Amino acid sequence: MKRFENFVYNILEHKSKKTLVVLLTLLALAGSVAMLPFKIVKAKMLPGKSDNTFSVYITTPTGSSIDQTYQVGQCVVEELKKEPEITDMEIYAGMGIPLDYAGLVKGSGMKNSENVAEIAVNLTDKHEREITSIEMVHRLRPVVKKACSGVVPGSRIQFVEQPAGPPTLASIVVEVTGHNIPKIRELAAEVAGILKKTPTLVDVDIMEDDIYKKYELIPDKEKIARSGLSVDQVNKIIYLAFEGMAIAHKNSANEPDQIQIFEILDPRTKLFKSKSLDALRRKLNELNLMNKKGMMVPISEVVTIKEVDSKPSIMQKDLHRMINVTAETDEESQVYPLLEARERMIKYFTKKGYKVEKEPGMSTYMFDLHLTDPKTGEKYLLRWDGEMKVTLDTFRDLGGAFIGALVLIFLLLVIYYKNYGLPTIVLIGSFLSIIGVIVGHWVADLVTKDTFFLTATSLIGFIALMGISSRNSLLLIDFAKSLMEARGMPKRRAIAVASATRAKPIMLTAIAIILGSALLASDPIFGGLGVALISGTVAAVFVSLIFVPVLLDNAKSMELDDDNPLHHDPNDISITR
């Protein structure tokens, strides 16, 4: 280690070399941090994970029959059959699949209408195939949509993967909030249009019911009475004809409860030739009821047909009416398309005459947009939710934990050293491990097939590195001070000897951390933690052995007083390196 000692001492002896070390370190810090805004290293809450299953959500236009929905589902299944890695599939028409994690957080378990369906797709084991489920979904999505979206015009087909972590409705959720429901429906459609034009965003959906024309059958009580019928008779025959109902019960010795006898017309007799008033009247003319005198009375004679608009569901959150616009990312972090879509929305709504105001301050709602209609003065809110909000909340909490760790370490070191200079050097050296964390993610992204994101687990690894990096600096400082106090060694020589002597234990500790963290590096969720510990530890070693000595050389707190009682005779103690 004598060569390394001379190397460090040579740097400390020349001001130009010390300046070069500081400049190179600052350049490395600036360069690594700049990788984030320039998207060389991308940030994400948690990366996607390869799974053995995914789902396909199908939504046909409101008012579509279950047969039409099933036709779209069959088309999707026929396309997916071409994929050799798919083992089996099941279509659930008019409902969601039995609850899985994705269905639980996305609410698919509550689906119950004829225009929805869900397909459960099972794959071969992820350890036995080369392609991940993420890549498969990315490749199949455009192919299936192109082939099947036109089976029933206006149908929406969404590919849903099992989420890796946060239980969110979607990767990107925009809550369009206001009191004027027709207006927020209009704004939601405009927001969805902007999201559809944003690259890497797919499966854009507006969570609202369509407003469509429908026909109400209103029993005419006066005509019913004169025809010798009852209102209950009329209601039951209409319900029986189009929905079906239980007309009796059967008892069985093998069943604990009564078995319902359910009657319904043949599906072919329920079909209309067209969605017109004449088709409805012709169908009602085919339904007859026998009155008390034994005469057959057509249902069309005792009901009034009224054309009305459907009544959509009204969604509320925190006592405010709102409509959710959702979108998923396609092999991308939600951060970057969100920022791009937000800028487009600002320009779009400003051009339309709205007064657009950004959310003041740095909060979890910092990306929200407040719209004011200049004509009516009505206010609307575009609130970003979904995985982005979870990301902001998590990074805020981790940032708070990081600052708390810094403050605690600093206070403990101030008490220990009884000055502020050395604790500041320790914290600076510890913080510079961020260089290795970011560069390590960049290298991992280069050598891996998928994008390697800087995730929440990466920040956890960075926080853990604070203690490791601080320990390295403390070893140097204490050993250098002991050499100066016990041996009377000059400061620069003491710092060089301390760096050379402590280099071996520091490196052995680093190797142990690297080998232990290597087991995490390949994990889809905790890979960021493993890479952060490995690359951050490497950076911490270089910072501790080269950059920290330069700072110590300029630290006045490393100087010893002439009357220091600990300044013993140089022959009192021997140092073994």
C-alpha positions as CSV (number, residue, x, y, z in Angstrom):
1,M,0.0,0.0,0.0
2,K,3.1,2.2,0.0
3,R,2.4,3.2,-3.6
4,F,-1.1,4.3,-2.8
5,E,0.2,6.3,0.2
6,N,2.7,8.1,-2.1
7,F,-0.1,8.6,-4.7
8,V,-2.4,10.3,-2.2
9,Y,0.5,12.3,-0.7
10,N,1.5,13.5,-4.1
11,I,-2.0,14.8,-4.7
12,L,-2.0,16.6,-1.4
13,E,1.3,18.2,-2.0
14,H,0.3,19.9,-5.3
15,K,-2.5,22.4,-5.3
16,S,-3.2,21.9,-9.0
17,K,-3.7,18.2,-8.5
18,K,-6.1,18.8,-5.6
19,T,-8.0,21.3,-7.7
20,L,-8.2,18.7,-10.5
21,V,-9.6,16.1,-8.1
22,V,-12.3,18.5,-6.9
23,L,-13.2,19.6,-10.4
24,L,-13.4,16.0,-11.7
25,T,-15.6,15.0,-8.7
26,L,-17.9,18.0,-9.3
27,L,-18.0,17.2,-13.0
28,A,-18.9,13.6,-12.3
29,L,-21.7,14.8,-9.9
30,A,-23.1,17.3,-12.4
31,G,-22.9,14.8,-15.2
32,S,-24.6,12.0,-13.3
33,V,-27.4,14.2,-12.0
34,A,-27.9,15.6,-15.5
35,M,-28.7,12.1,-16.7
36,L,-32.1,12.3,-15.1
37,P,-33.5,15.4,-16.9
38,F,-31.9,14.3,-20.2
39,K,-33.7,10.9,-19.8
40,I,-30.4,9.0,-20.0
41,V,-31.5,7.4,-16.8
42,K,-35.2,7.3,-16.3
43,A,-37.1,7.3,-13.0
44,K,-40.2,5.2,-12.2
45,M,-42.0,4.1,-9.0
46,L,-41.5,0.4,-9.7
47,P,-40.6,-1.4,-13.0
48,G,-43.0,-3.8,-14.6
49,K,-42.5,-7.5,-13.9
50,S,-42.9,-10.5,-16.1
51,D,-45.8,-12.7,-15.0
52,N,-47.5,-15.9,-16.1
53,T,-50.8,-14.2,-16.9
54,F,-52.5,-11.0,-18.2
55,S,-56.0,-9.9,-18.9
56,V,-57.8,-8.3,-21.9
57,Y,-60.6,-5.9,-21.1
58,I,-63.3,-5.4,-23.8
59,T,-65.9,-2.6,-23.7
60,T,-68.3,-2.3,-26.6
61,P,-70.5,0.8,-27.1
62,T,-73.2,1.3,-24.5
63,G,-76.3,-0.5,-25.6
64,S,-74.5,-3.3,-27.4
65,S,-75.8,-6.8,-26.8
66,I,-73.9,-9.5,-25.0
67,D,-73.7,-11.4,-28.4
68,Q,-71.9,-8.5,-30.0
69,T,-69.5,-8.3,-27.0
70,Y,-68.8,-12.0,-27.2
71,Q,-68.0,-11.6,-31.0
72,V,-65.3,-9.1,-30.1
73,G,-64.0,-11.5,-27.5
74,Q,-63.9,-14.4,-29.9
75,C,-61.9,-12.3,-32.4
76,V,-59.4,-11.5,-29.6
77,V,-59.1,-15.2,-28.7
78,E,-58.5,-16.2,-32.4
79,E,-55.7,-13.6,-32.6
80,L,-54.1,-14.7,-29.4
81,K,-54.2,-18.4,-30.4
82,K,-51.4,-17.6,-32.8
83,E,-49.1,-17.0,-29.9
84,P,-47.2,-20.2,-28.9
85,E,-46.4,-19.0,-25.4
86,I,-50.2,-18.8,-24.5
87,T,-51.4,-22.0,-22.9
88,D,-55.1,-21.3,-22.4
89,M,-57.8,-18.5,-22.3
90,E,-61.3,-18.0,-21.0
91,I,-63.8,-15.4,-22.0
92,Y,-66.1,-13.9,-19.2
93,A,-68.9,-12.1,-21.1
94,G,-70.9,-9.5,-19.2
95,M,-68.7,-9.7,-16.2
96,G,-65.1,-9.5,-15.0
97,I,-62.9,-12.6,-14.2
98,P,-62.7,-14.0,-10.7
99,L,-60.8,-11.3,-8.7
100,D,-57.0,-11.1,-9.1
101,Y,-54.8,-8.3,-7.9
102,A,-55.2,-6.3,-11.1
103,G,-59.0,-6.7,-11.0
104,L,-59.1,-5.7,-7.3
105,V,-57.3,-2.4,-7.8
106,K,-58.9,-1.6,-11.2
107,G,-62.5,-2.5,-10.1
108,S,-63.1,-5.0,-12.9
109,G,-64.8,-7.3,-10.4
110,M,-67.8,-4.9,-10.3
111,K,-68.4,-5.2,-14.1
112,N,-71.9,-6.3,-14.7
113,S,-73.4,-5.3,-18.1
114,E,-73.8,-6.7,-21.6
115,N,-71.3,-4.5,-23.2
116,V,-68.3,-5.6,-21.1
117,A,-66.1,-8.8,-21.2
118,E,-62.8,-9.9,-19.8
119,I,-60.4,-12.5,-21.1
120,A,-58.1,-14.3,-18.8
121,V,-54.9,-15.3,-20.6
122,N,-52.4,-17.8,-19.1
123,L,-48.8,-18.1,-20.3
124,T,-46.1,-20.7,-20.0
125,D,-43.9,-20.3,-16.9
126,K,-41.8,-17.2,-17.0
127,H,-38.7,-19.1,-16.2
128,E,-39.2,-21.4,-19.3
129,R,-39.6,-18.6,-22.0
130,E,-37.2,-16.0,-23.3
131,I,-39.8,-13.3,-23.9
132,T,-41.4,-11.5,-20.9
133,S,-45.1,-10.9,-20.5
134,I,-44.3,-7.2,-20.8
135,E,-42.8,-7.6,-24.3
136,M,-45.6,-9.9,-25.3
137,V,-48.3,-7.4,-24.4
138,H,-46.3,-4.7,-26.1
139,R,-46.2,-6.7,-29.4
140,L,-49.7,-8.1,-29.3
141,R,-51.6,-4.9,-28.3
142,P,-51.5,-3.1,-31.7
143,V,-52.1,-6.4,-33.7
144,V,-55.2,-7.4,-31.7
145,K,-56.6,-3.8,-31.7
146,K,-56.2,-3.5,-35.5
147,A,-57.9,-6.9,-36.1
148,C,-60.8,-6.7,-33.6
149,S,-61.7,-3.1,-32.8
150,G,-63.8,-3.0,-36.0
151,V,-65.9,-6.1,-35.2
152,V,-68.2,-3.8,-33.3
153,P,-67.4,-0.2,-34.2
154,G,-66.4,1.9,-31.2
155,S,-65.2,-1.1,-29.1
156,R,-62.3,-0.5,-26.7
157,I,-59.7,-3.3,-26.1
158,Q,-57.3,-2.9,-23.2
159,F,-54.4,-5.2,-22.2
160,V,-53.9,-5.2,-18.5
161,E,-50.8,-6.7,-16.8
162,Q,-50.5,-7.6,-13.2
163,P,-49.2,-4.5,-11.4
164,A,-45.7,-4.8,-9.8
165,G,-46.5,-2.7,-6.8
166,P,-48.7,0.3,-6.1
167,P,-52.5,-0.4,-6.1
168,T,-53.6,2.3,-8.6
169,L,-56.4,2.6,-11.0
170,A,-54.0,3.2,-13.9
171,S,-50.5,4.4,-14.6
172,I,-51.9,7.9,-15.5
173,V,-55.2,9.1,-14.1
174,V,-56.6,12.6,-14.8
175,E,-59.5,13.6,-12.5
176,V,-61.6,16.2,-14.4
177,T,-63.5,17.9,-11.6
178,G,-66.3,20.5,-11.7
179,H,-70.0,21.2,-11.0
180,N,-71.2,21.5,-14.6
181,I,-71.5,17.8,-15.7
182,P,-72.0,18.4,-19.4
183,K,-69.0,20.6,-19.4
184,I,-66.7,18.2,-17.5
185,R,-67.8,15.5,-20.0
186,E,-66.6,17.8,-22.7
187,L,-63.3,18.5,-20.9
188,A,-62.8,14.8,-20.3
189,A,-63.1,14.0,-24.0
190,E,-60.6,16.8,-24.8
191,V,-58.2,15.5,-22.2
192,A,-58.5,12.0,-23.6
193,G,-57.8,13.3,-27.1
194,I,-54.6,14.9,-25.9
195,L,-53.5,11.7,-24.1
196,K,-54.1,9.6,-27.2
197,K,-51.7,11.9,-29.2
198,T,-49.0,11.5,-26.5
199,P,-46.4,8.9,-27.5
200,T,-46.0,5.8,-25.3
201,L,-49.5,6.2,-23.9
202,V,-51.9,3.4,-24.7
203,D,-55.4,2.2,-23.7
204,V,-56.8,5.7,-23.1
205,D,-60.2,5.4,-21.6
206,I,-62.9,7.7,-20.1
207,M,-64.6,6.2,-17.1
208,E,-68.1,7.5,-17.9
209,D,-71.4,6.1,-19.2
210,D,-72.4,7.0,-22.7
211,I,-75.5,9.1,-23.2
212,Y,-77.8,7.4,-25.7
213,K,-81.4,7.4,-26.8
214,K,-83.6,4.7,-25.3
215,Y,-87.3,3.9,-25.3
216,E,-89.4,3.8,-22.1
217,L,-92.5,1.6,-22.0
218,I,-95.0,3.4,-19.8
219,P,-98.2,1.4,-18.9
220,D,-101.4,3.3,-19.7
221,K,-103.5,2.6,-16.6
222,E,-106.7,3.7,-18.2
223,K,-106.4,1.5,-21.3
224,I,-105.2,-1.4,-19.2
225,A,-108.3,-1.1,-17.0
226,R,-110.7,-0.9,-20.0
227,S,-109.0,-3.9,-21.6
228,G,-109.7,-6.1,-18.5
229,L,-106.0,-6.4,-17.6
230,S,-103.9,-5.3,-14.6
231,V,-100.7,-3.2,-14.5
232,D,-98.9,-6.1,-12.8
233,Q,-99.7,-8.4,-15.7
234,V,-98.4,-6.0,-18.3
235,N,-95.1,-5.4,-16.3
236,K,-94.5,-9.1,-15.9
237,I,-95.1,-10.1,-19.5
238,I,-92.7,-7.4,-20.7
239,Y,-90.0,-8.4,-18.1
240,L,-90.5,-12.1,-18.9
241,A,-90.2,-11.5,-22.6
242,F,-86.9,-9.5,-22.6
243,E,-85.2,-10.4,-19.3
244,G,-86.7,-13.6,-18.0
245,M,-88.0,-14.3,-14.5
246,A,-88.6,-17.1,-12.0
247,I,-92.2,-18.3,-12.4
248,A,-92.2,-21.2,-9.9
249,H,-90.1,-23.3,-7.5
250,K,-89.2,-26.9,-7.3
251,N,-88.4,-28.8,-4.1
252,S,-85.7,-31.5,-4.0
253,A,-84.6,-33.8,-1.3
254,N,-81.0,-33.3,-2.4
255,E,-81.0,-29.5,-2.2
256,P,-81.3,-27.5,1.0
257,D,-83.1,-24.6,-0.8
258,Q,-85.9,-24.4,-3.3
259,I,-84.8,-24.5,-7.0
260,Q,-86.2,-21.7,-9.1
261,I,-87.8,-22.5,-12.4
262,F,-86.7,-19.7,-14.7
263,E,-88.5,-18.9,-17.9
264,I,-87.3,-16.7,-20.7
265,L,-88.1,-16.4,-24.4
266,D,-85.8,-18.0,-27.0
267,P,-82.9,-15.6,-27.7
268,R,-83.9,-15.4,-31.4
269,T,-87.3,-14.1,-30.5
270,K,-85.8,-11.3,-28.4
271,L,-83.7,-9.9,-31.2
272,F,-84.8,-6.7,-33.0
273,K,-84.3,-6.2,-36.7
274,S,-83.1,-2.6,-36.1
275,K,-82.7,0.0,-33.3
276,S,-85.9,1.9,-34.4
277,L,-89.2,2.7,-33.0
278,D,-91.0,0.7,-35.7
279,A,-89.0,-2.4,-34.8
280,L,-90.0,-2.0,-31.1
281,R,-93.7,-1.6,-32.0
282,R,-93.6,-4.7,-34.2
283,K,-92.1,-6.7,-31.4
284,L,-94.7,-5.5,-28.9
285,N,-97.5,-6.4,-31.4
286,E,-96.3,-10.0,-31.1
287,L,-96.8,-10.0,-27.4
288,N,-100.4,-10.6,-26.3
289,L,-102.2,-11.0,-23.0
290,M,-105.5,-12.7,-22.3
291,N,-107.9,-10.6,-20.4
292,K,-110.7,-11.7,-18.1
293,K,-113.1,-12.3,-21.0
294,G,-110.6,-14.6,-22.8
295,M,-109.7,-12.0,-25.4
296,M,-106.1,-11.5,-26.6
297,V,-104.9,-7.9,-26.1
298,P,-101.6,-6.8,-27.9
299,I,-99.2,-5.1,-25.5
300,S,-98.6,-2.3,-27.9
301,E,-102.2,-1.2,-27.3
302,V,-101.8,-0.6,-23.5
303,V,-98.4,1.0,-23.3
304,T,-97.0,4.3,-24.4
305,I,-93.5,4.4,-25.9
306,K,-91.4,7.5,-25.0
307,E,-88.0,8.3,-26.4
308,V,-85.6,9.6,-23.6
309,D,-81.9,10.1,-23.0
310,S,-80.2,7.6,-20.8
311,K,-79.1,8.7,-17.3
312,P,-75.3,8.2,-16.8
313,S,-73.8,7.4,-13.4
314,I,-72.4,10.4,-11.5
315,M,-69.0,9.9,-9.9
316,Q,-68.0,12.0,-6.9
317,K,-64.8,12.4,-4.9
318,D,-64.5,14.6,-1.8
319,L,-68.0,15.9,-2.6
320,H,-67.0,17.1,-6.0
321,R,-68.3,15.6,-9.3
322,M,-65.7,14.2,-11.5
323,I,-64.8,12.0,-14.4
324,N,-61.7,9.9,-14.6
325,V,-59.6,9.7,-17.7
326,T,-57.1,6.8,-17.6
327,A,-54.1,5.7,-19.7
328,E,-51.4,3.1,-19.5
329,T,-47.8,3.4,-20.4
330,D,-46.2,1.2,-23.0
331,E,-42.7,0.1,-21.7
332,E,-42.2,3.6,-20.3
333,S,-42.2,5.5,-17.0
334,Q,-45.4,7.5,-16.4
335,V,-43.4,10.6,-15.5
336,Y,-42.3,11.6,-19.0
337,P,-45.5,11.2,-21.0
338,L,-47.4,12.9,-18.1
339,L,-45.1,16.0,-18.3
340,E,-45.5,16.1,-22.1
341,A,-49.3,15.7,-22.0
342,R,-49.5,18.4,-19.3
343,E,-47.6,20.9,-21.4
344,R,-49.9,20.1,-24.4
345,M,-53.0,20.6,-22.2
346,I,-51.7,24.0,-21.0
347,K,-51.2,25.1,-24.6
348,Y,-54.5,23.6,-25.8
349,F,-56.8,25.1,-23.1
350,T,-55.0,28.5,-23.2
351,K,-55.7,28.6,-26.9
352,K,-59.3,27.8,-26.3
353,G,-59.6,30.8,-24.0
354,Y,-59.4,29.2,-20.6
355,K,-57.4,30.8,-17.8
356,V,-55.0,28.1,-16.9
357,E,-53.3,28.2,-13.5
358,K,-50.7,25.8,-12.1
359,E,-50.8,24.4,-8.6
360,P,-48.6,26.6,-6.4
361,G,-45.9,25.1,-4.2
362,M,-44.2,21.7,-4.2
363,S,-46.9,19.2,-3.1
364,T,-48.2,15.9,-4.3
365,Y,-50.6,17.8,-6.4
366,M,-47.9,20.0,-8.0
367,F,-48.9,19.0,-11.5
368,D,-52.6,19.9,-11.2
369,L,-54.1,22.5,-13.5
370,H,-56.9,24.9,-12.6
371,L,-59.1,26.0,-15.5
372,T,-61.4,29.0,-15.4
373,D,-64.0,29.6,-18.2
374,P,-63.8,33.4,-18.9
375,K,-67.4,33.5,-20.2
376,T,-69.1,31.9,-17.3
377,G,-66.5,32.1,-14.5
378,E,-66.9,28.4,-13.8
379,K,-63.8,26.7,-12.4
380,Y,-62.6,23.2,-13.3
381,L,-59.7,21.1,-11.9
382,L,-57.5,18.7,-13.8
383,R,-55.9,16.6,-11.0
384,W,-53.2,14.0,-11.8
385,D,-53.6,10.8,-9.8
386,G,-52.7,7.2,-10.3
387,E,-49.2,5.9,-10.2
388,M,-47.8,9.4,-10.6
389,K,-49.3,10.5,-7.2
390,V,-48.0,7.3,-5.6
391,T,-44.6,8.1,-7.1
392,L,-44.6,11.6,-5.7
393,D,-45.8,10.5,-2.3
394,T,-43.1,7.8,-2.1
395,F,-40.3,9.9,-3.4
396,R,-41.3,12.7,-1.0
397,D,-41.3,10.3,2.0
398,L,-38.0,8.8,0.9
399,G,-36.6,12.3,0.5
400,G,-37.7,13.1,4.0
401,A,-36.1,10.0,5.3
402,F,-32.9,10.9,3.5
403,I,-32.8,14.4,4.9
404,G,-33.6,13.0,8.3
405,A,-30.7,10.6,8.0
406,L,-28.4,13.4,7.0
407,V,-29.5,15.6,10.0
408,L,-29.1,12.8,12.5
409,I,-25.7,11.8,11.2
410,F,-24.6,15.4,11.2
411,L,-25.7,16.0,14.8
412,L,-24.1,12.9,16.1
413,L,-20.8,13.8,14.4
414,V,-20.9,17.4,15.7
415,I,-21.3,16.0,19.2
416,Y,-18.4,13.5,18.6
417,Y,-15.9,15.9,17.0
418,K,-17.2,19.1,18.7
419,N,-16.9,21.1,15.5
420,Y,-18.8,21.5,12.2
421,G,-16.0,21.1,9.7
422,L,-15.4,17.4,9.9
423,P,-19.1,16.4,10.0
424,T,-19.6,18.5,6.8
425,I,-16.8,16.6,5.1
426,V,-18.3,13.3,6.1
427,L,-21.7,14.2,4.7
428,I,-20.3,15.6,1.5
429,G,-18.4,12.3,1.0
430,S,-21.5,10.3,1.8
431,F,-23.7,12.3,-0.6
432,L,-21.3,11.8,-3.5
433,S,-22.2,8.1,-3.6
434,I,-25.2,9.3,-5.7
435,I,-22.7,9.5,-8.6
436,G,-22.3,5.7,-8.5
437,V,-26.0,5.1,-8.0
438,I,-27.0,7.0,-11.2
439,V,-24.1,5.8,-13.3
440,G,-24.7,2.2,-12.1
441,H,-28.3,2.5,-13.4
442,W,-27.1,3.8,-16.7
443,V,-24.7,0.9,-17.1
444,A,-27.4,-1.6,-16.1
445,D,-29.7,0.0,-18.7
446,L,-27.0,-0.6,-21.4
447,V,-26.5,-4.3,-20.6
448,T,-30.2,-5.2,-20.0
449,K,-32.8,-5.8,-22.6
450,D,-35.5,-3.8,-20.9
451,T,-35.3,-0.2,-19.7
452,F,-33.6,-0.2,-16.2
453,F,-35.4,2.5,-14.2
454,L,-34.2,4.4,-11.2
455,T,-36.9,3.3,-8.8
456,A,-38.1,3.8,-5.2
457,T,-36.0,0.8,-4.2
458,S,-33.0,2.5,-5.7
459,L,-33.5,5.4,-3.4
460,I,-33.8,3.1,-0.4
461,G,-30.4,1.7,-1.4
462,F,-29.0,5.3,-1.6
463,I,-30.2,6.0,1.9
464,A,-28.6,2.8,3.1
465,L,-25.3,3.9,1.5
466,M,-25.2,7.0,3.7
467,G,-24.2,4.9,6.7
468,I,-21.6,2.9,4.7
469,S,-20.0,6.0,3.2
470,S,-20.0,7.8,6.5
471,R,-18.1,4.9,8.1
472,N,-15.4,5.0,5.4
473,S,-14.8,8.7,6.0
474,L,-14.8,8.2,9.8
475,L,-12.1,5.6,9.5
476,L,-9.8,7.9,7.7
477,I,-10.5,10.9,9.9
478,D,-10.0,9.1,13.2
479,F,-6.9,7.2,12.1
480,A,-5.3,10.4,10.6
481,K,-6.0,12.3,13.8
482,S,-4.5,9.5,15.9
483,L,-1.4,9.6,13.8
484,M,-1.0,13.3,14.2
485,E,-1.7,13.2,17.9
486,A,0.3,10.1,18.9
487,R,3.1,10.2,16.4
488,G,3.3,13.9,15.7
489,M,3.1,13.1,12.0
490,P,2.5,16.0,9.6
491,K,-1.1,16.4,8.5
492,R,-0.7,15.5,4.9
493,R,1.5,12.5,5.6
494,A,-1.0,11.3,8.2
495,I,-3.9,11.6,5.8
496,A,-1.9,9.7,3.1
497,V,-0.9,7.0,5.6
498,A,-4.5,6.7,6.9
499,S,-5.9,6.4,3.3
500,A,-3.4,3.7,2.5
501,T,-3.8,1.8,5.7
502,R,-7.6,1.8,5.7
503,A,-7.9,1.1,2.0
504,K,-7.8,-2.6,2.5
505,P,-10.6,-2.9,5.1
506,I,-12.7,-0.4,3.2
507,M,-12.3,-2.4,0.0
508,L,-13.0,-5.7,1.8
509,T,-16.2,-4.2,3.2
510,A,-17.1,-2.9,-0.3
511,I,-16.5,-6.4,-1.8
512,A,-18.8,-8.0,0.8
513,I,-21.5,-5.5,0.1
514,I,-21.2,-6.0,-3.7
515,L,-21.3,-9.8,-3.5
516,G,-24.3,-9.7,-1.2
517,S,-26.2,-7.1,-3.3
518,A,-25.5,-9.1,-6.5
519,L,-28.3,-11.5,-5.5
520,L,-30.8,-8.6,-5.7
521,A,-29.6,-7.1,-9.0
522,S,-31.5,-9.5,-11.2
523,D,-34.8,-9.2,-9.2
524,P,-37.5,-7.3,-11.2
525,I,-38.6,-5.3,-8.1
526,F,-35.5,-5.0,-5.9
527,G,-33.0,-4.8,-8.8
528,G,-32.7,-1.1,-8.3
529,L,-31.8,-1.6,-4.7
530,G,-29.1,-4.1,-5.7
531,V,-27.6,-1.9,-8.4
532,A,-27.7,1.2,-6.1
533,L,-25.7,-0.7,-3.4
534,I,-23.2,-2.1,-5.8
535,S,-22.4,1.0,-7.9
536,G,-22.9,3.4,-4.9
537,T,-20.4,1.4,-2.9
538,V,-17.8,1.5,-5.7
539,A,-18.2,5.3,-5.9
540,A,-18.1,5.6,-2.1
541,V,-14.7,3.8,-2.0
542,F,-13.2,6.2,-4.6
543,V,-14.7,9.2,-2.9
544,S,-13.5,8.1,0.6
545,L,-9.9,7.3,-0.5
546,I,-9.2,10.2,-2.9
547,F,-11.8,13.1,-2.6
548,V,-12.2,13.1,1.2
549,P,-8.4,13.3,1.8
550,V,-8.4,16.5,-0.3
551,L,-11.1,18.0,1.8
552,L,-9.3,16.9,5.0
553,D,-6.2,18.6,3.9
554,N,-8.0,21.9,3.7
555,A,-9.9,21.4,7.0
556,K,-8.8,23.7,9.8
557,S,-10.4,21.3,12.3
558,M,-7.7,18.7,11.4
559,E,-5.0,21.0,12.9
560,L,-3.7,20.2,16.4
561,D,-3.0,22.8,19.1
562,D,0.5,23.0,20.5
563,D,-0.8,22.5,24.0
564,N,-3.0,19.6,23.1
565,P,-2.6,17.0,26.0
566,L,-3.0,14.2,23.5
567,H,0.1,15.3,21.6
568,H,2.5,12.6,23.0
569,D,6.1,12.0,22.2
570,P,6.5,10.2,18.8
571,N,8.3,7.3,20.5
572,D,5.3,6.5,22.7
573,I,3.4,4.5,20.1
574,S,4.2,2.5,17.0
575,I,1.9,2.2,14.0
576,T,1.8,-1.0,11.9
577,R,0.5,-0.8,8.4
